[in-house]
Amino acid sequence: MKVYNYMEDIVSDELEKLLGSAGDICKCQKCRLDMAAWALNRLPPQYIVTEKGRVFTKLNEQNIQFQVDILREVTKAILNISRNPKH
């Protein structure tokens, strides 16, 4: 296994959930990547190198503050990028 930022998976999953219920905003691949990058730049990385690290990080996802922080930043990313798409 290589060094991997597990936060990318977390943000991607949350982004897909929120975009599924989002109204009339652009959901093209470019906007989705911009939204993910925007959120990831504002959240702490969760680097893992082993399966044990993945499990530990997965357990940390159950922390309410962790969930709130991710929801907040992904929501902000959607709002900011949808107001100013780069295409």
C-alpha positions in Angstrom: 0.0 0.0 0.0 1.2 3.5 -0.8 0.7 6.7 1.3 -2.8 7.7 0.7 -5.0 10.6 1.9 -8.2 8.8 3.1 -9.9 12.2 3.4 -10.2 12.1 -0.4 -12.6 9.1 -0.1 -14.5 10.8 2.8 -15.0 14.1 0.9 -15.9 12.3 -2.3 -18.6 10.2 -0.6 -20.0 13.3 1.2 -20.0 15.3 -2.0 -21.9 12.7 -3.9 -24.5 12.5 -1.2 -25.0 16.3 -1.1 -25.0 16.7 -4.9 -27.7 14.1 -5.1 -30.1 16.4 -3.3 -28.8 19.6 -4.7 -30.9 21.8 -6.8 -30.1 23.5 -10.1 -26.3 23.6 -10.0 -23.7 22.3 -12.4 -22.6 18.8 -11.5 -20.1 18.3 -14.3 -16.8 16.5 -13.6 -14.8 19.7 -13.6 -17.1 21.3 -11.0 -17.1 18.1 -8.9 -13.3 18.1 -8.9 -13.1 21.8 -8.0 -15.6 21.2 -5.1 -13.6 18.3 -3.8 -10.3 20.2 -4.1 -11.8 23.2 -2.3 -13.0 21.1 0.6 -9.8 19.1 0.8 -7.7 22.2 1.0 -9.7 23.2 4.1 -9.8 19.9 5.9 -6.9 18.1 7.7 -5.4 15.2 5.7 -5.9 11.7 7.0 -2.9 9.9 5.6 -2.8 6.1 5.8 -0.3 3.5 4.8 -1.8 0.3 6.2 -5.1 -1.4 6.5 -4.9 -0.9 10.2 -4.6 2.9 9.5 -7.7 2.7 7.3 -9.7 1.0 10.0 -8.6 3.5 12.6 -9.5 6.4 10.3 -12.9 4.8 9.6 -13.6 4.6 13.3 -12.7 8.3 13.6 -15.5 9.1 11.1 -18.0 8.2 13.8 -16.9 11.3 15.8 -19.7 13.8 15.6 -17.3 16.8 15.3 -15.4 15.1 12.5 -18.7 14.6 10.6 -19.8 18.2 11.2 -16.4 19.5 9.9 -16.7 17.5 6.7 -20.3 18.4 6.1 -19.5 22.1 6.7 -16.6 22.3 4.3 -18.2 20.2 1.5 -21.3 22.4 1.7 -19.2 25.5 1.5 -17.4 24.0 -1.5 -20.6 23.3 -3.3 -21.9 26.8 -2.6 -18.7 28.6 -3.6 -18.0 26.6 -6.8 -21.6 26.7 -8.0 -21.6 30.5 -7.7 -18.3 30.7 -9.6 -17.8 27.7 -11.9 -14.5 27.7 -13.7 -15.9 26.6 -17.1 
